[in-house]
Amino acid sequence: QVQLVESGGGLVQPGGSLRLSCAASGRIDNIDTMGWYRQVPGNYREMVALVTSGGHTVYSDNVKGRCTISRDNAENTVYLQLNNLNAADTGTYYCGFPITERGSPAMRWGQGTRVTVSS
C-alpha cells in the first residue's frame, strides 16, 4: 500500500507563499488523480486542487489563480504551491487519492501538514 507523507507547512504572513510536498512510499504513476485537501476544525475536508496522471488540473474557486498543483512521477511526489496566502487558507492540508476498500470507494490520506496564515 502506498503511504503518503506531507511536509512544508508552517506559519506564514499574509501575502506570503508556501510549497507543500507529498511524498509517496511507492509509485504514483499508476494513480490517476491525486489531490490536496484542506480541513479546519469542525469542517469537512475540502478539495483544494487535483492533478491527473495526464497533467490535467482542477482548482477550487478559493485558490484559483494563486495556486499550482504538480506531480513528479519519477520522484513519486505531488506538490502544491500556494501564493498570496490569506487567513482563509489556514488549515491542515492533506494529500490524498481515491482507493477501493472492501469494495467501497475510500480515500488514502497522509497525516497532514498544518498551514497558519497570520501576521
Phi and psi restraints in degrees (range 20) as a CNS / XPLOR table:
assign (resid 1 and name C) (resid 2 and name N)
       (resid 2 and name CA) (resid 2 and name C) 1.0 -75.8 20.0 2
assign (resid 2 and name N) (resid 2 and name CA)
       (resid 2 and name C) (resid 3 and name N) 1.0 127.3 20.0 2
assign (resid 2 and name C) (resid 3 and name N)
       (resid 3 and name CA) (resid 3 and name C) 1.0 -106.4 20.0 2
assign (resid 3 and name N) (resid 3 and name CA)
       (resid 3 and name C) (resid 4 and name N) 1.0 152.6 20.0 2
assign (resid 3 and name C) (resid 4 and name N)
       (resid 4 and name CA) (resid 4 and name C) 1.0 -120.2 20.0 2
assign (resid 4 and name N) (resid 4 and name CA)
       (resid 4 and name C) (resid 5 and name N) 1.0 141.0 20.0 2
assign (resid 4 and name C) (resid 5 and name N)
       (resid 5 and name CA) (resid 5 and name C) 1.0 -132.0 20.0 2
assign (resid 5 and name N) (resid 5 and name CA)
       (resid 5 and name C) (resid 6 and name N) 1.0 116.4 20.0 2
assign (resid 5 and name C) (resid 6 and name N)
       (resid 6 and name CA) (resid 6 and name C) 1.0 -91.2 20.0 2
assign (resid 6 and name N) (resid 6 and name CA)
       (resid 6 and name C) (resid 7 and name N) 1.0 152.1 20.0 2
assign (resid 6 and name C) (resid 7 and name N)
       (resid 7 and name CA) (resid 7 and name C) 1.0 -154.8 20.0 2
assign (resid 7 and name N) (resid 7 and name CA)
       (resid 7 and name C) (resid 8 and name N) 1.0 169.2 20.0 2
assign (resid 7 and name C) (resid 8 and name N)
       (resid 8 and name CA) (resid 8 and name C) 1.0 105.4 20.0 2
assign (resid 8 and name N) (resid 8 and name CA)
       (resid 8 and name C) (resid 9 and name N) 1.0 -5.5 20.0 2
assign (resid 8 and name C) (resid 9 and name N)
       (resid 9 and name CA) (resid 9 and name C) 1.0 -73.9 20.0 2
assign (resid 9 and name N) (resid 9 and name CA)
       (resid 9 and name C) (resid 10 and name N) 1.0 173.9 20.0 2
assign (resid 9 and name C) (resid 10 and name N)
       (resid 10 and name CA) (resid 10 and name C) 1.0 160.7 20.0 2
assign (resid 10 and name N) (resid 10 and name CA)
       (resid 10 and name C) (resid 11 and name N) 1.0 -166.9 20.0 2
assign (resid 10 and name C) (resid 11 and name N)
       (resid 11 and name CA) (resid 11 and name C) 1.0 -94.7 20.0 2
assign (resid 11 and name N) (resid 11 and name CA)
       (resid 11 and name C) (resid 12 and name N) 1.0 128.5 20.0 2
assign (resid 11 and name C) (resid 12 and name N)
       (resid 12 and name CA) (resid 12 and name C) 1.0 -138.2 20.0 2
assign (resid 12 and name N) (resid 12 and name CA)
       (resid 12 and name C) (resid 13 and name N) 1.0 147.4 20.0 2
assign (resid 12 and name C) (resid 13 and name N)
       (resid 13 and name CA) (resid 13 and name C) 1.0 -78.5 20.0 2
assign (resid 13 and name N) (resid 13 and name CA)
       (resid 13 and name C) (resid 14 and name N) 1.0 153.9 20.0 2
assign (resid 13 and name C) (resid 14 and name N)
       (resid 14 and name CA) (resid 14 and name C) 1.0 -54.3 20.0 2
assign (resid 14 and name N) (resid 14 and name CA)
       (resid 14 and name C) (resid 15 and name N) 1.0 137.0 20.0 2
assign (resid 14 and name C) (resid 15 and name N)
       (resid 15 and name CA) (resid 15 and name C) 1.0 91.0 20.0 2
assign (resid 15 and name N) (resid 15 and name CA)
       (resid 15 and name C) (resid 16 and name N) 1.0 -9.4 20.0 2
assign (resid 15 and name C) (resid 16 and name N)
       (resid 16 and name CA) (resid 16 and name C) 1.0 -80.8 20.0 2
assign (resid 16 and name N) (resid 16 and name CA)
       (resid 16 and name C) (resid 17 and name N) 1.0 -176.4 20.0 2
assign (resid 16 and name C) (resid 17 and name N)
       (resid 17 and name CA) (resid 17 and name C) 1.0 -132.8 20.0 2
assign (resid 17 and name N) (resid 17 and name CA)
       (resid 17 and name C) (resid 18 and name N) 1.0 155.3 20.0 2
assign (resid 17 and name C) (resid 18 and name N)
       (resid 18 and name CA) (resid 18 and name C) 1.0 -143.0 20.0 2
assign (resid 18 and name N) (resid 18 and name CA)
       (resid 18 and name C) (resid 19 and name N) 1.0 151.3 20.0 2
assign (resid 18 and name C) (resid 19 and name N)
       (resid 19 and name CA) (resid 19 and name C) 1.0 -122.1 20.0 2
assign (resid 19 and name N) (resid 19 and name CA)
       (resid 19 and name C) (resid 20 and name N) 1.0 115.5 20.0 2
assign (resid 19 and name C) (resid 20 and name N)
       (resid 20 and name CA) (resid 20 and name C) 1.0 -94.8 20.0 2
assign (resid 20 and name N) (resid 20 and name CA)
       (resid 20 and name C) (resid 21 and name N) 1.0 145.4 20.0 2
assign (resid 20 and name C) (resid 21 and name N)
       (resid 21 and name CA) (resid 21 and name C) 1.0 -123.0 20.0 2
assign (resid 21 and name N) (resid 21 and name CA)
       (resid 21 and name C) (resid 22 and name N) 1.0 146.4 20.0 2
assign (resid 21 and name C) (resid 22 and name N)
       (resid 22 and name CA) (resid 22 and name C) 1.0 -129.6 20.0 2
assign (resid 22 and name N) (resid 22 and name CA)
       (resid 22 and name C) (resid 23 and name N) 1.0 106.3 20.0 2
assign (resid 22 and name C) (resid 23 and name N)
       (resid 23 and name CA) (resid 23 and name C) 1.0 -96.6 20.0 2
assign (resid 23 and name N) (resid 23 and name CA)
       (resid 23 and name C) (resid 24 and name N) 1.0 126.7 20.0 2
assign (resid 23 and name C) (resid 24 and name N)
       (resid 24 and name CA) (resid 24 and name C) 1.0 -96.4 20.0 2
assign (resid 24 and name N) (resid 24 and name CA)
       (resid 24 and name C) (resid 25 and name N) 1.0 148.0 20.0 2
assign (resid 24 and name C) (resid 25 and name N)
       (resid 25 and name CA) (resid 25 and name C) 1.0 -80.9 20.0 2
assign (resid 25 and name N) (resid 25 and name CA)
       (resid 25 and name C) (resid 26 and name N) 1.0 -8.4 20.0 2
assign (resid 25 and name C) (resid 26 and name N)
       (resid 26 and name CA) (resid 26 and name C) 1.0 -146.3 20.0 2
assign (resid 26 and name N) (resid 26 and name CA)
       (resid 26 and name C) (resid 27 and name N) 1.0 -169.7 20.0 2
assign (resid 26 and name C) (resid 27 and name N)
       (resid 27 and name CA) (resid 27 and name C) 1.0 -63.9 20.0 2
assign (resid 27 and name N) (resid 27 and name CA)
       (resid 27 and name C) (resid 28 and name N) 1.0 140.1 20.0 2
assign (resid 27 and name C) (resid 28 and name N)
       (resid 28 and name CA) (resid 28 and name C) 1.0 -115.3 20.0 2
assign (resid 28 and name N) (resid 28 and name CA)
       (resid 28 and name C) (resid 29 and name N) 1.0 -2.0 20.0 2
assign (resid 28 and name C) (resid 29 and name N)
       (resid 29 and name CA) (resid 29 and name C) 1.0 -68.6 20.0 2
assign (resid 29 and name N) (resid 29 and name CA)
       (resid 29 and name C) (resid 30 and name N) 1.0 -16.5 20.0 2
assign (resid 29 and name C) (resid 30 and name N)
       (resid 30 and name CA) (resid 30 and name C) 1.0 -98.7 20.0 2
assign (resid 30 and name N) (resid 30 and name CA)
       (resid 30 and name C) (resid 31 and name N) 1.0 10.2 20.0 2
assign (resid 30 and name C) (resid 31 and name N)
       (resid 31 and name CA) (resid 31 and name C) 1.0 -103.3 20.0 2
assign (resid 31 and name N) (resid 31 and name CA)
       (resid 31 and name C) (resid 32 and name N) 1.0 117.2 20.0 2
assign (resid 31 and name C) (resid 32 and name N)
       (resid 32 and name CA) (resid 32 and name C) 1.0 -64.9 20.0 2
assign (resid 32 and name N) (resid 32 and name CA)
       (resid 32 and name C) (resid 33 and name N) 1.0 -56.4 20.0 2
assign (resid 32 and name C) (resid 33 and name N)
       (resid 33 and name CA) (resid 33 and name C) 1.0 -120.9 20.0 2
assign (resid 33 and name N) (resid 33 and name CA)
       (resid 33 and name C) (resid 34 and name N) 1.0 128.0 20.0 2
assign (resid 33 and name C) (resid 34 and name N)
       (resid 34 and name CA) (resid 34 and name C) 1.0 -123.7 20.0 2
assign (resid 34 and name N) (resid 34 and name CA)
       (resid 34 and name C) (resid 35 and name N) 1.0 151.2 20.0 2
assign (resid 34 and name C) (resid 35 and name N)
       (resid 35 and name CA) (resid 35 and name C) 1.0 -148.8 20.0 2
assign (resid 35 and name N) (resid 35 and name CA)
       (resid 35 and name C) (resid 36 and name N) 1.0 167.7 20.0 2
assign (resid 35 and name C) (resid 36 and name N)
       (resid 36 and name CA) (resid 36 and name C) 1.0 -114.3 20.0 2
assign (resid 36 and name N) (resid 36 and name CA)
       (resid 36 and name C) (resid 37 and name N) 1.0 140.2 20.0 2
assign (resid 36 and name C) (resid 37 and name N)
       (resid 37 and name CA) (resid 37 and name C) 1.0 -134.2 20.0 2
assign (resid 37 and name N) (resid 37 and name CA)
       (resid 37 and name C) (resid 38 and name N) 1.0 152.8 20.0 2
assign (resid 37 and name C) (resid 38 and name N)
       (resid 38 and name CA) (resid 38 and name C) 1.0 -124.0 20.0 2
assign (resid 38 and name N) (resid 38 and name CA)
       (resid 38 and name C) (resid 39 and name N) 1.0 142.1 20.0 2
assign (resid 38 and name C) (resid 39 and name N)
       (resid 39 and name CA) (resid 39 and name C) 1.0 -138.5 20.0 2
assign (resid 39 and name N) (resid 39 and name CA)
       (resid 39 and name C) (resid 40 and name N) 1.0 136.2 20.0 2
assign (resid 39 and name C) (resid 40 and name N)
       (resid 40 and name CA) (resid 40 and name C) 1.0 -116.1 20.0 2
assign (resid 40 and name N) (resid 40 and name CA)
       (resid 40 and name C) (resid 41 and name N) 1.0 153.5 20.0 2
assign (resid 40 and name C) (resid 41 and name N)
       (resid 41 and name CA) (resid 41 and name C) 1.0 -54.6 20.0 2
assign (resid 41 and name N) (resid 41 and name CA)
       (resid 41 and name C) (resid 42 and name N) 1.0 132.5 20.0 2
assign (resid 41 and name C) (resid 42 and name N)
       (resid 42 and name CA) (resid 42 and name C) 1.0 87.7 20.0 2
assign (resid 42 and name N) (resid 42 and name CA)
       (resid 42 and name C) (resid 43 and name N) 1.0 -4.6 20.0 2
assign (resid 42 and name C) (resid 43 and name N)
       (resid 43 and name CA) (resid 43 and name C) 1.0 -117.8 20.0 2
assign (resid 43 and name N) (resid 43 and name CA)
       (resid 43 and name C) (resid 44 and name N) 1.0 161.6 20.0 2
assign (resid 43 and name C) (resid 44 and name N)
       (resid 44 and name CA) (resid 44 and name C) 1.0 -71.0 20.0 2
assign (resid 44 and name N) (resid 44 and name CA)
       (resid 44 and name C) (resid 45 and name N) 1.0 157.4 20.0 2
assign (resid 44 and name C) (resid 45 and name N)
       (resid 45 and name CA) (resid 45 and name C) 1.0 -74.1 20.0 2
assign (resid 45 and name N) (resid 45 and name CA)
       (resid 45 and name C) (resid 46 and name N) 1.0 124.8 20.0 2
assign (resid 45 and name C) (resid 46 and name N)
       (resid 46 and name CA) (resid 46 and name C) 1.0 -116.0 20.0 2
assign (resid 46 and name N) (resid 46 and name CA)
       (resid 46 and name C) (resid 47 and name N) 1.0 148.1 20.0 2
assign (resid 46 and name C) (resid 47 and name N)
       (resid 47 and name CA) (resid 47 and name C) 1.0 -70.1 20.0 2
assign (resid 47 and name N) (resid 47 and name CA)
       (resid 47 and name C) (resid 48 and name N) 1.0 135.2 20.0 2
assign (resid 47 and name C) (resid 48 and name N)
       (resid 48 and name CA) (resid 48 and name C) 1.0 -104.2 20.0 2
assign (resid 48 and name N) (resid 48 and name CA)
       (resid 48 and name C) (resid 49 and name N) 1.0 -49.6 20.0 2
assign (resid 48 and name C) (resid 49 and name N)
       (resid 49 and name CA) (resid 49 and name C) 1.0 -159.3 20.0 2
assign (resid 49 and name N) (resid 49 and name CA)
       (resid 49 and name C) (resid 50 and name N) 1.0 149.1 20.0 2
assign (resid 49 and name C) (resid 50 and name N)
       (resid 50 and name CA) (resid 50 and name C) 1.0 -128.6 20.0 2
assign (resid 50 and name N) (resid 50 and name CA)
       (resid 50 and name C) (resid 51 and name N) 1.0 150.0 20.0 2
assign (resid 50 and name C) (resid 51 and name N)
       (resid 51 and name CA) (resid 51 and name C) 1.0 -139.6 20.0 2
assign (resid 51 and name N) (resid 51 and name CA)
       (resid 51 and name C) (resid 52 and name N) 1.0 132.8 20.0 2
assign (resid 51 and name C) (resid 52 and name N)
       (resid 52 and name CA) (resid 52 and name C) 1.0 -91.6 20.0 2
assign (resid 52 and name N) (resid 52 and name CA)
       (resid 52 and name C) (resid 53 and name N) 1.0 170.4 20.0 2
assign (resid 52 and name C) (resid 53 and name N)
       (resid 53 and name CA) (resid 53 and name C) 1.0 -64.4 20.0 2
assign (resid 53 and name N) (resid 53 and name CA)
       (resid 53 and name C) (resid 54 and name N) 1.0 -23.6 20.0 2
assign (resid 53 and name C) (resid 54 and name N)
       (resid 54 and name CA) (resid 54 and name C) 1.0 -87.2 20.0 2
assign (resid 54 and name N) (resid 54 and name CA)
       (resid 54 and name C) (resid 55 and name N) 1.0 -0.7 20.0 2
assign (resid 54 and name C) (resid 55 and name N)
       (resid 55 and name CA) (resid 55 and name C) 1.0 93.3 20.0 2
assign (resid 55 and name N) (resid 55 and name CA)
       (resid 55 and name C) (resid 56 and name N) 1.0 2.0 20.0 2
assign (resid 55 and name C) (resid 56 and name N)
       (resid 56 and name CA) (resid 56 and name C) 1.0 -72.1 20.0 2
assign (resid 56 and name N) (resid 56 and name CA)
       (resid 56 and name C) (resid 57 and name N) 1.0 136.7 20.0 2
assign (resid 56 and name C) (resid 57 and name N)
       (resid 57 and name CA) (resid 57 and name C) 1.0 -121.7 20.0 2
assign (resid 57 and name N) (resid 57 and name CA)
       (resid 57 and name C) (resid 58 and name N) 1.0 150.3 20.0 2
assign (resid 57 and name C) (resid 58 and name N)
       (resid 58 and name CA) (resid 58 and name C) 1.0 -135.0 20.0 2
assign (resid 58 and name N) (resid 58 and name CA)
       (resid 58 and name C) (resid 59 and name N) 1.0 137.5 20.0 2
assign (resid 58 and name C) (resid 59 and name N)
       (resid 59 and name CA) (resid 59 and name C) 1.0 -127.3 20.0 2
assign (resid 59 and name N) (resid 59 and name CA)
       (resid 59 and name C) (resid 60 and name N) 1.0 149.0 20.0 2
assign (resid 59 and name C) (resid 60 and name N)
       (resid 60 and name CA) (resid 60 and name C) 1.0 -72.0 20.0 2
assign (resid 60 and name N) (resid 60 and name CA)
       (resid 60 and name C) (resid 61 and name N) 1.0 156.4 20.0 2
assign (resid 60 and name C) (resid 61 and name N)
       (resid 61 and name CA) (resid 61 and name C) 1.0 -61.2 20.0 2
assign (resid 61 and name N) (resid 61 and name CA)
       (resid 61 and name C) (resid 62 and name N) 1.0 -29.1 20.0 2
assign (resid 61 and name C) (resid 62 and name N)
       (resid 62 and name CA) (resid 62 and name C) 1.0 -65.9 20.0 2
assign (resid 62 and name N) (resid 62 and name CA)
       (resid 62 and name C) (resid 63 and name N) 1.0 -26.3 20.0 2
assign (resid 62 and name C) (resid 63 and name N)
       (resid 63 and name CA) (resid 63 and name C) 1.0 -117.2 20.0 2
assign (resid 63 and name N) (resid 63 and name CA)
       (resid 63 and name C) (resid 64 and name N) 1.0 -5.4 20.0 2
assign (resid 63 and name C) (resid 64 and name N)
       (resid 64 and name CA) (resid 64 and name C) 1.0 -57.1 20.0 2
assign (resid 64 and name N) (resid 64 and name CA)
       (resid 64 and name C) (resid 65 and name N) 1.0 130.2 20.0 2
assign (resid 64 and name C) (resid 65 and name N)
       (resid 65 and name CA) (resid 65 and name C) 1.0 94.9 20.0 2
assign (resid 65 and name N) (resid 65 and name CA)
       (resid 65 and name C) (resid 66 and name N) 1.0 -13.1 20.0 2
assign (resid 65 and name C) (resid 66 and name N)
       (resid 66 and name CA) (resid 66 and name C) 1.0 -135.0 20.0 2
assign (resid 66 and name N) (resid 66 and name CA)
       (resid 66 and name C) (resid 67 and name N) 1.0 20.0 20.0 2
assign (resid 66 and name C) (resid 67 and name N)
       (resid 67 and name CA) (resid 67 and name C) 1.0 -142.1 20.0 2
assign (resid 67 and name N) (resid 67 and name CA)
       (resid 67 and name C) (resid 68 and name N) 1.0 141.1 20.0 2
assign (resid 67 and name C) (resid 68 and name N)
       (resid 68 and name CA) (resid 68 and name C) 1.0 -134.8 20.0 2
assign (resid 68 and name N) (resid 68 and name CA)
       (resid 68 and name C) (resid 69 and name N) 1.0 124.5 20.0 2
assign (resid 68 and name C) (resid 69 and name N)
       (resid 69 and name CA) (resid 69 and name C) 1.0 -103.3 20.0 2
assign (resid 69 and name N) (resid 69 and name CA)
       (resid 69 and name C) (resid 70 and name N) 1.0 141.4 20.0 2
assign (resid 69 and name C) (resid 70 and name N)
       (resid 70 and name CA) (resid 70 and name C) 1.0 -148.2 20.0 2
assign (resid 70 and name N) (resid 70 and name CA)
       (resid 70 and name C) (resid 71 and name N) 1.0 162.2 20.0 2
assign (resid 70 and name C) (resid 71 and name N)
       (resid 71 and name CA) (resid 71 and name C) 1.0 -136.3 20.0 2
assign (resid 71 and name N) (resid 71 and name CA)
       (resid 71 and name C) (resid 72 and name N) 1.0 143.2 20.0 2
assign (resid 71 and name C) (resid 72 and name N)
       (resid 72 and name CA) (resid 72 and name C) 1.0 -118.9 20.0 2
assign (resid 72 and name N) (resid 72 and name CA)
       (resid 72 and name C) (resid 73 and name N) 1.0 96.9 20.0 2
assign (resid 72 and name C) (resid 73 and name N)
       (resid 73 and name CA) (resid 73 and name C) 1.0 -65.2 20.0 2
assign (resid 73 and name N) (resid 73 and name CA)
       (resid 73 and name C) (resid 74 and name N) 1.0 -30.0 20.0 2
assign (resid 73 and name C) (resid 74 and name N)
       (resid 74 and name CA) (resid 74 and name C) 1.0 -67.2 20.0 2
assign (resid 74 and name N) (resid 74 and name CA)
       (resid 74 and name C) (resid 75 and name N) 1.0 -33.2 20.0 2
assign (resid 74 and name C) (resid 75 and name N)
       (resid 75 and name CA) (resid 75 and name C) 1.0 -97.7 20.0 2
assign (resid 75 and name N) (resid 75 and name CA)
       (resid 75 and name C) (resid 76 and name N) 1.0 -1.5 20.0 2
assign (resid 75 and name C) (resid 76 and name N)
       (resid 76 and name CA) (resid 76 and name C) 1.0 53.8 20.0 2
assign (resid 76 and name N) (resid 76 and name CA)
       (resid 76 and name C) (resid 77 and name N) 1.0 46.6 20.0 2
assign (resid 76 and name C) (resid 77 and name N)
       (resid 77 and name CA) (resid 77 and name C) 1.0 -137.2 20.0 2
assign (resid 77 and name N) (resid 77 and name CA)
       (resid 77 and name C) (resid 78 and name N) 1.0 142.8 20.0 2
assign (resid 77 and name C) (resid 78 and name N)
       (resid 78 and name CA) (resid 78 and name C) 1.0 -118.0 20.0 2
assign (resid 78 and name N) (resid 78 and name CA)
       (resid 78 and name C) (resid 79 and name N) 1.0 138.1 20.0 2
assign (resid 78 and name C) (resid 79 and name N)
       (resid 79 and name CA) (resid 79 and name C) 1.0 -118.5 20.0 2
assign (resid 79 and name N) (resid 79 and name CA)
       (resid 79 and name C) (resid 80 and name N) 1.0 154.2 20.0 2
assign (resid 79 and name C) (resid 80 and name N)
       (resid 80 and name CA) (resid 80 and name C) 1.0 -135.8 20.0 2
assign (resid 80 and name N) (resid 80 and name CA)
       (resid 80 and name C) (resid 81 and name N) 1.0 112.8 20.0 2
assign (resid 80 and name C) (resid 81 and name N)
       (resid 81 and name CA) (resid 81 and name C) 1.0 -95.5 20.0 2
assign (resid 81 and name N) (resid 81 and name CA)
       (resid 81 and name C) (resid 82 and name N) 1.0 120.8 20.0 2
assign (resid 81 and name C) (resid 82 and name N)
       (resid 82 and name CA) (resid 82 and name C) 1.0 -116.1 20.0 2
assign (resid 82 and name N) (resid 82 and name CA)
       (resid 82 and name C) (resid 83 and name N) 1.0 125.2 20.0 2
assign (resid 82 and name C) (resid 83 and name N)
       (resid 83 and name CA) (resid 83 and name C) 1.0 -119.4 20.0 2
assign (resid 83 and name N) (resid 83 and name CA)
       (resid 83 and name C) (resid 84 and name N) 1.0 162.2 20.0 2
assign (resid 83 and name C) (resid 84 and name N)
       (resid 84 and name CA) (resid 84 and name C) 1.0 47.7 20.0 2
assign (resid 84 and name N) (resid 84 and name CA)
       (resid 84 and name C) (resid 85 and name N) 1.0 52.7 20.0 2
assign (resid 84 and name C) (resid 85 and name N)
       (resid 85 and name CA) (resid 85 and name C) 1.0 -67.8 20.0 2
assign (resid 85 and name N) (resid 85 and name CA)
       (resid 85 and name C) (resid 86 and name N) 1.0 147.7 20.0 2
assign (resid 85 and name C) (resid 86 and name N)
       (resid 86 and name CA) (resid 86 and name C) 1.0 -133.6 20.0 2
assign (resid 86 and name N) (resid 86 and name CA)
       (resid 86 and name C) (resid 87 and name N) 1.0 173.5 20.0 2
assign (resid 86 and name C) (resid 87 and name N)
       (resid 87 and name CA) (resid 87 and name C) 1.0 -58.4 20.0 2
assign (resid 87 and name N) (resid 87 and name CA)
       (resid 87 and name C) (resid 88 and name N) 1.0 -30.5 20.0 2
assign (resid 87 and name C) (resid 88 and name N)
       (resid 88 and name CA) (resid 88 and name C) 1.0 -68.8 20.0 2
assign (resid 88 and name N) (resid 88 and name CA)
       (resid 88 and name C) (resid 89 and name N) 1.0 -12.4 20.0 2
assign (resid 88 and name C) (resid 89 and name N)
       (resid 89 and name CA) (resid 89 and name C) 1.0 -85.1 20.0 2
assign (resid 89 and name N) (resid 89 and name CA)
       (resid 89 and name C) (resid 90 and name N) 1.0 -7.2 20.0 2
assign (resid 89 and name C) (resid 90 and name N)
       (resid 90 and name CA) (resid 90 and name C) 1.0 -62.0 20.0 2
assign (resid 90 and name N) (resid 90 and name CA)
       (resid 90 and name C) (resid 91 and name N) 1.0 138.2 20.0 2
assign (resid 90 and name C) (resid 91 and name N)
       (resid 91 and name CA) (resid 91 and name C) 1.0 158.7 20.0 2
assign (resid 91 and name N) (resid 91 and name CA)
       (resid 91 and name C) (resid 92 and name N) 1.0 -177.6 20.0 2
assign (resid 91 and name C) (resid 92 and name N)
       (resid 92 and name CA) (resid 92 and name C) 1.0 -99.5 20.0 2
assign (resid 92 and name N) (resid 92 and name CA)
       (resid 92 and name C) (resid 93 and name N) 1.0 127.7 20.0 2
assign (resid 92 and name C) (resid 93 and name N)
       (resid 93 and name CA) (resid 93 and name C) 1.0 -101.3 20.0 2
assign (resid 93 and name N) (resid 93 and name CA)
       (resid 93 and name C) (resid 94 and name N) 1.0 128.6 20.0 2
assign (resid 93 and name C) (resid 94 and name N)
       (resid 94 and name CA) (resid 94 and name C) 1.0 -117.4 20.0 2
assign (resid 94 and name N) (resid 94 and name CA)
       (resid 94 and name C) (resid 95 and name N) 1.0 141.7 20.0 2
assign (resid 94 and name C) (resid 95 and name N)
       (resid 95 and name CA) (resid 95 and name C) 1.0 -97.5 20.0 2
assign (resid 95 and name N) (resid 95 and name CA)
       (resid 95 and name C) (resid 96 and name N) 1.0 143.0 20.0 2
assign (resid 95 and name C) (resid 96 and name N)
       (resid 96 and name CA) (resid 96 and name C) 1.0 -161.3 20.0 2
assign (resid 96 and name N) (resid 96 and name CA)
       (resid 96 and name C) (resid 97 and name N) 1.0 163.2 20.0 2
assign (resid 96 and name C) (resid 97 and name N)
       (resid 97 and name CA) (resid 97 and name C) 1.0 -148.9 20.0 2
assign (resid 97 and name N) (resid 97 and name CA)
       (resid 97 and name C) (resid 98 and name N) 1.0 153.0 20.0 2
assign (resid 97 and name C) (resid 98 and name N)
       (resid 98 and name CA) (resid 98 and name C) 1.0 -75.1 20.0 2
assign (resid 98 and name N) (resid 98 and name CA)
       (resid 98 and name C) (resid 99 and name N) 1.0 143.1 20.0 2
assign (resid 98 and name C) (resid 99 and name N)
       (resid 99 and name CA) (resid 99 and name C) 1.0 -135.4 20.0 2
assign (resid 99 and name N) (resid 99 and name CA)
       (resid 99 and name C) (resid 100 and name N) 1.0 173.7 20.0 2
assign (resid 99 and name C) (resid 100 and name N)
       (resid 100 and name CA) (resid 100 and name C) 1.0 -114.5 20.0 2
assign (resid 100 and name N) (resid 100 and name CA)
       (resid 100 and name C) (resid 101 and name N) 1.0 124.4 20.0 2
assign (resid 100 and name C) (resid 101 and name N)
       (resid 101 and name CA) (resid 101 and name C) 1.0 -124.5 20.0 2
assign (resid 101 and name N) (resid 101 and name CA)
       (resid 101 and name C) (resid 102 and name N) 1.0 117.6 20.0 2
assign (resid 101 and name C) (resid 102 and name N)
       (resid 102 and name CA) (resid 102 and name C) 1.0 51.4 20.0 2
assign (resid 102 and name N) (resid 102 and name CA)
       (resid 102 and name C) (resid 103 and name N) 1.0 41.8 20.0 2
assign (resid 102 and name C) (resid 103 and name N)
       (resid 103 and name CA) (resid 103 and name C) 1.0 81.6 20.0 2
assign (resid 103 and name N) (resid 103 and name CA)
       (resid 103 and name C) (resid 104 and name N) 1.0 0.2 20.0 2
assign (resid 103 and name C) (resid 104 and name N)
       (resid 104 and name CA) (resid 104 and name C) 1.0 -118.5 20.0 2
assign (resid 104 and name N) (resid 104 and name CA)
       (resid 104 and name C) (resid 105 and name N) 1.0 150.1 20.0 2
assign (resid 104 and name C) (resid 105 and name N)
       (resid 105 and name CA) (resid 105 and name C) 1.0 -66.9 20.0 2
assign (resid 105 and name N) (resid 105 and name CA)
       (resid 105 and name C) (resid 106 and name N) 1.0 140.9 20.0 2
assign (resid 105 and name C) (resid 106 and name N)
       (resid 106 and name CA) (resid 106 and name C) 1.0 -150.0 20.0 2
assign (resid 106 and name N) (resid 106 and name CA)
       (resid 106 and name C) (resid 107 and name N) 1.0 -178.0 20.0 2
assign (resid 106 and name C) (resid 107 and name N)
       (resid 107 and name CA) (resid 107 and name C) 1.0 -127.5 20.0 2
assign (resid 107 and name N) (resid 107 and name CA)
       (resid 107 and name C) (resid 108 and name N) 1.0 141.8 20.0 2
assign (resid 107 and name C) (resid 108 and name N)
       (resid 108 and name CA) (resid 108 and name C) 1.0 -96.9 20.0 2
assign (resid 108 and name N) (resid 108 and name CA)
       (resid 108 and name C) (resid 109 and name N) 1.0 124.7 20.0 2
assign (resid 108 and name C) (resid 109 and name N)
       (resid 109 and name CA) (resid 109 and name C) 1.0 -117.4 20.0 2
assign (resid 109 and name N) (resid 109 and name CA)
       (resid 109 and name C) (resid 110 and name N) 1.0 155.1 20.0 2
assign (resid 109 and name C) (resid 110 and name N)
       (resid 110 and name CA) (resid 110 and name C) 1.0 -86.9 20.0 2
assign (resid 110 and name N) (resid 110 and name CA)
       (resid 110 and name C) (resid 111 and name N) 1.0 -170.8 20.0 2
assign (resid 110 and name C) (resid 111 and name N)
       (resid 111 and name CA) (resid 111 and name C) 1.0 -85.9 20.0 2
assign (resid 111 and name N) (resid 111 and name CA)
       (resid 111 and name C) (resid 112 and name N) 1.0 -11.3 20.0 2
assign (resid 111 and name C) (resid 112 and name N)
       (resid 112 and name CA) (resid 112 and name C) 1.0 91.7 20.0 2
assign (resid 112 and name N) (resid 112 and name CA)
       (resid 112 and name C) (resid 113 and name N) 1.0 156.2 20.0 2
assign (resid 112 and name C) (resid 113 and name N)
       (resid 113 and name CA) (resid 113 and name C) 1.0 -135.4 20.0 2
assign (resid 113 and name N) (resid 113 and name CA)
       (resid 113 and name C) (resid 114 and name N) 1.0 133.7 20.0 2
assign (resid 113 and name C) (resid 114 and name N)
       (resid 114 and name CA) (resid 114 and name C) 1.0 -89.8 20.0 2
assign (resid 114 and name N) (resid 114 and name CA)
       (resid 114 and name C) (resid 115 and name N) 1.0 135.0 20.0 2
assign (resid 114 and name C) (resid 115 and name N)
       (resid 115 and name CA) (resid 115 and name C) 1.0 -119.7 20.0 2
assign (resid 115 and name N) (resid 115 and name CA)
       (resid 115 and name C) (resid 116 and name N) 1.0 126.0 20.0 2
assign (resid 115 and name C) (resid 116 and name N)
       (resid 116 and name CA) (resid 116 and name C) 1.0 -123.1 20.0 2
assign (resid 116 and name N) (resid 116 and name CA)
       (resid 116 and name C) (resid 117 and name N) 1.0 121.7 20.0 2
assign (resid 116 and name C) (resid 117 and name N)
       (resid 117 and name CA) (resid 117 and name C) 1.0 -106.2 20.0 2
assign (resid 117 and name N) (resid 117 and name CA)
       (resid 117 and name C) (resid 118 and name N) 1.0 112.0 20.0 2
assign (resid 117 and name C) (resid 118 and name N)
       (resid 118 and name CA) (resid 118 and name C) 1.0 -160.5 20.0 2
assign (resid 118 and name N) (resid 118 and name CA)
       (resid 118 and name C) (resid 119 and name N) 1.0 148.0 20.0 2
